[in-house]
Amino acid sequence: MNALQQEAMLRKPILMPRGMVEKVNKIAGRKKVSFAKVVREAVDAFDEGMSGHDAALLDALAEAMLESTRELVGKIENIAKRLDETHAMLEKH
């Protein structure tokens, strides 16, 4: 008996578009399991989709984007400063 079967099951009515119900019914028929089992497996798969590894990758990506944005802002500020200096020098002549 797996962990899901050991846990008490709760009944929860859900609303789905007709096309989605038909799709789940086809999957259940093909796999020879219940409609509810297909839904539970889909929820488990969705939950696993955002693993700790994926979350860490997203955090690293976000940090890299923040760092590159900080660098870009610094470069833009440097260019703006140089342009201001150039304009000031040109106005003197």
OpenMM code with the backbone's topology and positions (N, CA, C; nanometers):
from openmm import Vec3, app, unit

residues = "MET ASN ALA LEU GLN GLN GLU ALA MET LEU ARG LYS PRO ILE LEU MET PRO ARG GLY MET VAL GLU LYS VAL ASN LYS ILE ALA GLY ARG LYS LYS VAL SER PHE ALA LYS VAL VAL ARG GLU ALA VAL ASP ALA PHE ASP GLU GLY MET SER GLY HIS ASP ALA ALA LEU LEU ASP ALA LEU ALA GLU ALA MET LEU GLU SER THR ARG GLU LEU VAL GLY LYS ILE GLU ASN ILE ALA LYS ARG LEU ASP GLU THR HIS ALA MET LEU GLU LYS HIS".split()
positions = [
    Vec3(0.0850, -0.1186, 0.0000),
    Vec3(0.0000, 0.0000, 0.0000),
    Vec3(0.0895, 0.1248, 0.0000),
    Vec3(0.0684, 0.2183, -0.0956),
    Vec3(0.1529, 0.3376, -0.1008),
    Vec3(0.1036, 0.4447, -0.0034),
    Vec3(0.1801, 0.5518, 0.0086),
    Vec3(0.1490, 0.6575, 0.1046),
    Vec3(0.0134, 0.7210, 0.0770),
    Vec3(-0.0204, 0.7352, -0.0512),
    Vec3(-0.1484, 0.7953, -0.0869),
    Vec3(-0.2639, 0.7080, -0.0409),
    Vec3(-0.2495, 0.5757, -0.0550),
    Vec3(-0.3552, 0.4846, -0.0129),
    Vec3(-0.3659, 0.4784, 0.1388),
    Vec3(-0.2570, 0.4997, 0.2101),
    Vec3(-0.2593, 0.4964, 0.3561),
    Vec3(-0.3280, 0.6203, 0.4121),
    Vec3(-0.3210, 0.7316, 0.3378),
    Vec3(-0.3836, 0.8554, 0.3815),
    Vec3(-0.5339, 0.8465, 0.3578),
    Vec3(-0.6135, 0.9016, 0.4514),
    Vec3(-0.7587, 0.9000, 0.4355),
    Vec3(-0.7985, 0.9816, 0.3131),
    Vec3(-0.8863, 0.9262, 0.2327),
    Vec3(-0.9330, 0.9948, 0.1123),
    Vec3(-1.0493, 1.0855, 0.1482),
    Vec3(-1.0529, 1.2011, 0.0859),
    Vec3(-1.1634, 1.2948, 0.1019),
    Vec3(-1.2317, 1.3116, -0.0325),
    Vec3(-1.3631, 1.3229, -0.0294),
    Vec3(-1.4388, 1.3445, -0.1529),
    Vec3(-1.4445, 1.4948, -0.1784),
    Vec3(-1.4124, 1.5333, -0.3030),
    Vec3(-1.4134, 1.6751, -0.3392),
    Vec3(-1.4703, 1.6890, -0.4792),
    Vec3(-1.5922, 1.7430, -0.4902),
    Vec3(-1.6471, 1.7622, -0.6244),
    Vec3(-1.5685, 1.8726, -0.6965),
    Vec3(-1.5446, 1.8521, -0.8245),
    Vec3(-1.4712, 1.9523, -0.9020),
    Vec3(-1.5478, 1.9821, -1.0309),
    Vec3(-1.5275, 2.1007, -1.0818),
    Vec3(-1.5883, 2.1394, -1.2089),
    Vec3(-1.4797, 2.1425, -1.3143),
    Vec3(-1.5094, 2.0812, -1.4294),
    Vec3(-1.4145, 2.0774, -1.5409),
    Vec3(-1.4913, 2.1002, -1.6699),
    Vec3(-1.4264, 2.1606, -1.7681),
    Vec3(-1.4907, 2.1703, -1.8996),
    Vec3(-1.5121, 2.0295, -1.9568),
    Vec3(-1.6154, 2.0161, -2.0390),
    Vec3(-1.6515, 1.8863, -2.0964),
    Vec3(-1.5316, 1.8212, -2.1672),
    Vec3(-1.4576, 1.8997, -2.2435),
    Vec3(-1.3427, 1.8449, -2.3161),
    Vec3(-1.2382, 1.7858, -2.2233),
    Vec3(-1.2179, 1.8499, -2.1093),
    Vec3(-1.1195, 1.7999, -2.0132),
    Vec3(-1.1688, 1.6703, -1.9491),
    Vec3(-1.2998, 1.6642, -1.9193),
    Vec3(-1.3581, 1.5420, -1.8622),
    Vec3(-1.3412, 1.4265, -1.9610),
    Vec3(-1.3688, 1.4545, -2.0880),
    Vec3(-1.3533, 1.3501, -2.1905),
    Vec3(-1.2086, 1.3042, -2.2001),
    Vec3(-1.1168, 1.3987, -2.1925),
    Vec3(-0.9738, 1.3642, -2.1993),
    Vec3(-0.9340, 1.2756, -2.0811),
    Vec3(-0.9788, 1.3133, -1.9604),
    Vec3(-0.9455, 1.2324, -1.8418),
    Vec3(-1.0087, 1.0932, -1.8540),
    Vec3(-1.1324, 1.0874, -1.9023),
    Vec3(-1.1980, 0.9572, -1.9219),
    Vec3(-1.1195, 0.8693, -2.0189),
    Vec3(-1.0698, 0.9278, -2.1289),
    Vec3(-0.9907, 0.8511, -2.2258),
    Vec3(-0.8625, 0.7997, -2.1619),
    Vec3(-0.7966, 0.8853, -2.0862),
    Vec3(-0.6717, 0.8443, -2.0192),
    Vec3(-0.7011, 0.7311, -1.9211),
    Vec3(-0.8076, 0.7488, -1.8425),
    Vec3(-0.8442, 0.6471, -1.7436),
    Vec3(-0.8756, 0.5145, -1.8124),
    Vec3(-0.9482, 0.5200, -1.9233),
    Vec3(-0.9807, 0.3977, -1.9965),
    Vec3(-0.8574, 0.3299, -2.0532),
    Vec3(-0.7692, 0.4107, -2.1086),
    Vec3(-0.6463, 0.3555, -2.1677),
    Vec3(-0.5581, 0.2919, -2.0605),
    Vec3(-0.5512, 0.3559, -1.9434),
    Vec3(-0.4660, 0.3039, -1.8357),
    Vec3(-0.5388, 0.2026, -1.7475),
    Vec3(-0.6708, 0.1882, -1.7703),
    Vec3(-0.7541, 0.0983, -1.6902),
    Vec3(-0.7493, 0.1338, -1.5416),
    Vec3(-0.7666, 0.2642, -1.5147),
    Vec3(-0.7723, 0.3143, -1.3773),
    Vec3(-0.8930, 0.4069, -1.3658),
    Vec3(-0.9209, 0.4518, -1.2459),
    Vec3(-1.0366, 0.5392, -1.2249),
    Vec3(-1.0061, 0.6832, -1.2675),
    Vec3(-1.1141, 0.7561, -1.2895),
    Vec3(-1.1049, 0.8983, -1.3202),
    Vec3(-1.0257, 0.9691, -1.2099),
    Vec3(-1.0614, 0.9370, -1.0844),
    Vec3(-0.9969, 1.0008, -0.9698),
    Vec3(-0.8466, 0.9722, -0.9670),
    Vec3(-0.8079, 0.8509, -1.0035),
    Vec3(-0.6650, 0.8167, -1.0036),
    Vec3(-0.5894, 0.9010, -1.1061),
    Vec3(-0.6501, 0.9226, -1.2218),
    Vec3(-0.5853, 1.0063, -1.3236),
    Vec3(-0.5671, 1.1479, -1.2691),
    Vec3(-0.6702, 1.2001, -1.2034),
    Vec3(-0.6614, 1.3350, -1.1469),
    Vec3(-0.5540, 1.3397, -1.0388),
    Vec3(-0.5504, 1.2393, -0.9509),
    Vec3(-0.4472, 1.2371, -0.8457),
    Vec3(-0.3073, 1.2312, -0.9054),
    Vec3(-0.2899, 1.1477, -1.0092),
    Vec3(-0.1591, 1.1377, -1.0743),
    Vec3(-0.1196, 1.2705, -1.1403),
    Vec3(-0.2176, 1.3387, -1.1984),
    Vec3(-0.1895, 1.4682, -1.2611),
    Vec3(-0.1469, 1.5704, -1.1562),
    Vec3(-0.2148, 1.5686, -1.0423),
    Vec3(-0.1778, 1.6608, -0.9341),
    Vec3(-0.0381, 1.6282, -0.8831),
    Vec3(-0.0080, 1.5006, -0.8658),
    Vec3(0.1259, 1.4615, -0.8213),
    Vec3(0.2318, 1.5035, -0.9222),
    Vec3(0.2023, 1.4852, -1.0506),
    Vec3(0.2982, 1.5233, -1.1546),
    Vec3(0.3182, 1.6736, -1.1552),
    Vec3(0.2119, 1.7490, -1.1380),
    Vec3(0.2214, 1.8946, -1.1340),
    Vec3(0.3060, 1.9379, -1.0156),
    Vec3(0.2833, 1.8782, -0.9017),
    Vec3(0.3571, 1.9100, -0.7796),
    Vec3(0.5054, 1.8803, -0.7976),
    Vec3(0.5367, 1.7678, -0.8626),
    Vec3(0.6752, 1.7299, -0.8841),
    Vec3(0.7409, 1.8197, -0.9880),
    Vec3(0.6586, 1.8840, -1.0707),
    Vec3(0.7115, 1.9707, -1.1742),
    Vec3(0.7954, 2.0839, -1.1181),
    Vec3(0.7692, 2.1252, -0.9960),
    Vec3(0.8455, 2.2322, -0.9331),
    Vec3(0.9239, 2.1714, -0.8179),
    Vec3(1.0232, 2.0939, -0.8535),
    Vec3(1.1049, 2.0273, -0.7525),
    Vec3(1.1962, 2.1293, -0.6854),
    Vec3(1.2605, 2.0870, -0.5805),
    Vec3(1.3581, 2.1732, -0.5133),
    Vec3(1.4681, 2.2157, -0.6080),
    Vec3(1.5057, 2.1239, -0.6968),
    Vec3(1.6100, 2.1550, -0.7950),
    Vec3(1.5620, 2.2647, -0.8897),
    Vec3(1.4367, 2.2525, -0.9364),
    Vec3(1.3811, 2.3540, -1.0255),
    Vec3(1.3714, 2.4892, -0.9554),
    Vec3(1.3286, 2.4880, -0.8312),
    Vec3(1.3178, 2.6127, -0.7555),
    Vec3(1.4558, 2.6770, -0.7392),
    Vec3(1.5571, 2.5951, -0.7134),
    Vec3(1.6928, 2.6475, -0.7002),
    Vec3(1.7413, 2.7070, -0.8324),
    Vec3(1.7082, 2.6398, -0.9433),
    Vec3(1.7454, 2.6928, -1.0751),
    Vec3(1.6764, 2.8261, -1.1016),
    Vec3(1.5481, 2.8349, -1.0659),
    Vec3(1.4770, 2.9612, -1.0843),
    Vec3(1.5360, 3.0715, -0.9978),
    Vec3(1.5717, 3.0388, -0.8749),
    Vec3(1.6355, 3.1373, -0.7865),
    Vec3(1.7682, 3.1841, -0.8451),
    Vec3(1.8480, 3.0904, -0.8960),
    Vec3(1.9768, 3.1263, -0.9557),
    Vec3(1.9566, 3.2125, -1.0795),
    Vec3(1.8574, 3.1785, -1.1607),
    Vec3(1.8272, 3.2578, -1.2794),
    Vec3(1.7838, 3.3982, -1.2407),
    Vec3(1.6980, 3.4087, -1.1414),
    Vec3(1.6518, 3.5402, -1.0960),
    Vec3(1.7695, 3.6226, -1.0441),
    Vec3(1.8571, 3.5608, -0.9677),
    Vec3(1.9744, 3.6328, -0.9155),
    Vec3(2.0656, 3.6772, -1.0284),
    Vec3(2.0864, 3.5913, -1.1275),
    Vec3(2.1695, 3.6281, -1.2424),
    Vec3(2.1073, 3.7441, -1.3187),
    Vec3(1.9761, 3.7424, -1.3337),
    Vec3(1.9088, 3.8523, -1.4032),
    Vec3(1.9214, 3.9822, -1.3240),
    Vec3(1.9065, 3.9736, -1.1926),
    Vec3(1.9216, 4.0935, -1.1090),
    Vec3(2.0632, 4.1492, -1.1198),
    Vec3(2.1614, 4.0616, -1.1143),
    Vec3(2.3008, 4.1052, -1.1225),
    Vec3(2.3298, 4.1688, -1.2583),
    Vec3(2.2830, 4.1066, -1.3656),
    Vec3(2.3086, 4.1644, -1.4981),
    Vec3(2.2355, 4.2977, -1.5127),
    Vec3(2.1193, 4.3107, -1.4518),
    Vec3(2.0466, 4.4379, -1.4551),
    Vec3(2.1229, 4.5447, -1.3781),
    Vec3(2.1786, 4.5075, -1.2622),
    Vec3(2.2598, 4.6032, -1.1849),
    Vec3(2.3805, 4.6492, -1.2668),
    Vec3(2.4464, 4.5549, -1.3338),
    Vec3(2.5614, 4.5898, -1.4174),
    Vec3(2.5209, 4.6823, -1.5308),
    Vec3(2.4082, 4.6525, -1.5938),
    Vec3(2.3595, 4.7349, -1.7040),
    Vec3(2.3269, 4.8760, -1.6558),
    Vec3(2.2613, 4.8859, -1.5418),
    Vec3(2.2290, 5.0176, -1.4862),
    Vec3(2.3580, 5.0956, -1.4583),
    Vec3(2.4585, 5.0283, -1.4032),
    Vec3(2.5872, 5.0939, -1.3782),
    Vec3(2.6502, 5.1448, -1.5065),
    Vec3(2.6452, 5.0647, -1.6122),
    Vec3(2.7014, 5.1070, -1.7410),
    Vec3(2.6234, 5.2250, -1.7983),
    Vec3(2.4923, 5.2211, -1.7880),
    Vec3(2.4102, 5.3312, -1.8383),
    Vec3(2.4400, 5.4593, -1.7604),
    Vec3(2.4534, 5.4466, -1.6285),
    Vec3(2.4878, 5.5637, -1.5475),
    Vec3(2.6235, 5.6200, -1.5873),
    Vec3(2.7199, 5.5340, -1.6157),
    Vec3(2.8525, 5.5780, -1.6593),
    Vec3(2.8439, 5.6509, -1.7939),
    Vec3(2.7664, 5.5961, -1.8863),
    Vec3(2.7486, 5.6606, -2.0164),
    Vec3(2.6811, 5.7965, -1.9992),
    Vec3(2.5793, 5.8030, -1.9148),
    Vec3(2.5097, 5.9299, -1.8907),
    Vec3(2.6060, 6.0337, -1.8328),
    Vec3(2.6908, 5.9909, -1.7409),
    Vec3(2.7891, 6.0816, -1.6815),
    Vec3(2.8852, 6.1324, -1.7886),
    Vec3(2.9338, 6.0429, -1.8730),
    Vec3(3.0272, 6.0830, -1.9795),
    Vec3(2.9596, 6.1762, -2.0796),
    Vec3(2.8326, 6.1506, -2.1108),
    Vec3(2.7597, 6.2398, -2.2006),
    Vec3(2.7433, 6.3792, -2.1388),
    Vec3(2.7110, 6.3813, -2.0097),
    Vec3(2.6996, 6.5105, -1.9408),
    Vec3(2.8322, 6.5866, -1.9450),
    Vec3(2.9428, 6.5154, -1.9219),
    Vec3(3.0753, 6.5790, -1.9257),
    Vec3(3.1048, 6.6308, -2.0681),
    Vec3(3.0700, 6.5518, -2.1682),
    Vec3(3.0938, 6.5923, -2.3068),
    Vec3(3.0096, 6.7142, -2.3427),
    Vec3(2.8823, 6.7148, -2.3022),
    Vec3(2.7955, 6.8313, -2.3281),
    Vec3(2.8492, 6.9545, -2.2588),
    Vec3(2.8941, 6.9397, -2.1347),
    Vec3(2.9479, 7.0538, -2.0601),
    Vec3(3.0720, 7.1078, -2.1308),
    Vec3(3.1574, 7.0189, -2.1795),
    Vec3(3.2791, 7.0604, -2.2479),
    Vec3(3.2444, 7.1305, -2.3794),
    Vec3(3.1473, 7.0797, -2.4520),
    Vec3(3.1075, 7.1414, -2.5777),
    Vec3(3.0417, 7.2773, -2.5577),
    Vec3(2.9695, 7.2939, -2.4483),
    Vec3(2.9050, 7.4221, -2.4205),
    Vec3(3.0068, 7.5309, -2.3884),
    Vec3(3.1231, 7.4944, -2.3387),
    Vec3(3.2285, 7.5909, -2.3065),
    Vec3(3.2898, 7.6492, -2.4332),
    Vec3(3.2849, 7.5776, -2.5411),
    Vec3(3.3497, 7.6227, -2.6652),
    Vec3(3.2546, 7.6913, -2.7529),
] * unit.nanometer
topology = app.Topology()
chain = topology.addChain("A")
for resn in residues:
    res = topology.addResidue(resn, chain)
    for name in ("N", "CA", "C"):
        topology.addAtom(name, app.Element.getBySymbol(name[0]), res)
